[in-house]
Amino acid sequence: MTKQHKIGLVKVLGTTTVVLAFINESWTLVEKVLSLFNIVPNYLTCTNETNMAT
């Protein structure tokens, strides 16, 4: 293996790590947003039911 090949491998590995970390972060962000969207309709239906009950 030449030095250039090693540098290329390091770059590829580094890029892959960054991309995977970014995907992981954005996935947790997506989950947070989805959970927010789940909480809001549940909250609205709860308030509507209590309003109708009174």
One Martini backbone bead per residue (centre of mass of N, CA, C, O) as a GRO file, in nm:
protein
   54
    1MET     BB    1   0.095   0.037   0.023
    2THR     BB    2   0.047   0.354  -0.019
    3LYS     BB    3   0.009   0.661   0.105
    4GLN     BB    4  -0.236   0.747  -0.065
    5HIS     BB    5  -0.417   0.511   0.009
    6LYS     BB    6  -0.427   0.568   0.312
    7ILE     BB    7  -0.550   0.850   0.293
    8GLY     BB    8  -0.805   0.761   0.146
    9LEU     BB    9  -0.909   0.574   0.370
   10VAL     BB   10  -0.927   0.783   0.593
   11LYS     BB   11  -1.126   0.965   0.450
   12VAL     BB   12  -1.352   0.759   0.418
   13LEU     BB   13  -1.384   0.691   0.718
   14GLY     BB   14  -1.440   0.977   0.815
   15THR     BB   15  -1.688   1.031   0.641
   16THR     BB   16  -1.857   0.793   0.739
   17THR     BB   17  -1.868   0.877   1.034
   18VAL     BB   18  -2.006   1.149   0.991
   19VAL     BB   19  -2.256   1.046   0.844
   20LEU     BB   20  -2.354   0.855   1.065
   21ALA     BB   21  -2.379   1.068   1.285
   22PHE     BB   22  -2.582   1.244   1.132
   23ILE     BB   23  -2.802   1.032   1.098
   24ASN     BB   24  -2.840   0.981   1.397
   25GLU     BB   25  -2.920   1.267   1.474
   26SER     BB   26  -3.157   1.306   1.271
   27TRP     BB   27  -3.320   1.067   1.379
   28THR     BB   28  -3.374   1.182   1.660
   29LEU     BB   29  -3.514   1.430   1.550
   30VAL     BB   30  -3.743   1.283   1.409
   31GLU     BB   31  -3.851   1.147   1.665
   32LYS     BB   32  -3.917   1.406   1.817
   33VAL     BB   33  -4.116   1.519   1.612
   34LEU     BB   34  -4.309   1.278   1.613
   35SER     BB   35  -4.376   1.292   1.915
   36LEU     BB   36  -4.499   1.570   1.899
   37PHE     BB   37  -4.724   1.487   1.697
   38ASN     BB   38  -4.844   1.283   1.902
   39ILE     BB   39  -4.905   1.470   2.145
   40VAL     BB   40  -5.089   1.688   2.027
   41PRO     BB   41  -5.341   1.518   1.946
   42ASN     BB   42  -5.383   1.397   2.227
   43TYR     BB   43  -5.428   1.665   2.370
   44LEU     BB   44  -5.669   1.759   2.200
   45THR     BB   45  -5.857   1.519   2.260
   46CYS     BB   46  -5.862   1.558   2.563
   47THR     BB   47  -5.978   1.847   2.571
   48ASN     BB   48  -6.234   1.780   2.410
   49GLU     BB   49  -6.350   1.570   2.607
   50THR     BB   50  -6.366   1.755   2.857
   51ASN     BB   51  -6.550   1.967   2.727
   52MET     BB   52  -6.786   1.770   2.668
   53ALA     BB   53  -6.831   1.667   2.962
   54THR     BB   54  -6.911   1.965   3.083
   0.00000   0.00000   0.00000
